[in-house]
Amino acid sequence: MAETTIVIPCFDEAERLPVDAFVDYVRTNSDADFLFVNDGSRDSTLDVLRQLEARDPTRFAVLDQQPNRGKAEAVRLGMNKAFECGVRYAGYFDADLAAPLSEISRLISVLDQRPACEIVLGARVQLLGRQIRRRKWRHYLGRVFATVASESLNLAVYDTQCGAKLFRASPGTQALFSEPFITTWIFDVEIIARLIAARRGSDLAPAGDVIYELPLDTWIDVAGSKLGPADFLRSIWELWQLRRRYLAAPAAGSRAG
């Protein structure tokens, strides 16, 4: 068993899941295993995942979530399952592998080299020498949302929504996944908000000191995404909910934390 488990949430991915990429990865790399969470798919996704699991049950596992409960809950249940297995690191990638599996080793290297770091966030930054391809409307709406999220969190985070993240399996990070999320589309922001709230008023290092953003070498948008422009408005509403729940200043005389 590898010391790292990557959770892959899957909903109706039978035609999009790059099975060969996962098979090739485990054949040539030993640094991560995969836990696929079938989120109540309506197509043959579960069959595809079971076939993949049968090819190498030491590296592939499947968790069947029924009925469909959304990506946020699929990720949360998958992360909890990974933590229960005693891994050193656990994270999640999008099923379409817009961020390729080659990025896993780079994320692991950050946690290996930075003992104080608890969370590594992949960041989609268009820089020379990198291959970052996003549809224009997604890029510009994403930048607007990222700015609003950063201001709400009071944290200079560049890209909260990138689907490539890795967590150290410490008690503090495991606690971030203990309760269901109150958001659906922006649970990534909620994870950071929970971290901020948990460390407020404590002797622990602030959230900004234990999160590291790593510019990805490659990110290529894959056709078939289930997110659309209308979801931007829903995300703003959910951000307001997060501010009320986790980020509002404690009332006078109350205990922070």
Buried (B, 14 or more C-beta within 10 A) or exposed (E): EBBBBBBBBBBBBBEBBBBEEBBEBBEEBEBBBBBBBBBBBEEBBBEBBBEBBEEBEEBBBBBBBEEBBBBBBBBBBBBBBBBEEEBBBBBBBBBBBBBBBBBBEBBBEBBEEEEEBBBBBBBBBEEEEEEBEBEEEBBEBBEEBBEBBBEBBEBEBBBBBBBBBBBBBEEBBBEBBEEEBBBBBBBBBBBBBBBBBBBBEEEBEEBBEBBBBBBBBBBEBEEEBEBEEEBBEBBBEBBEBBEEBBBEEEEEEEEEE
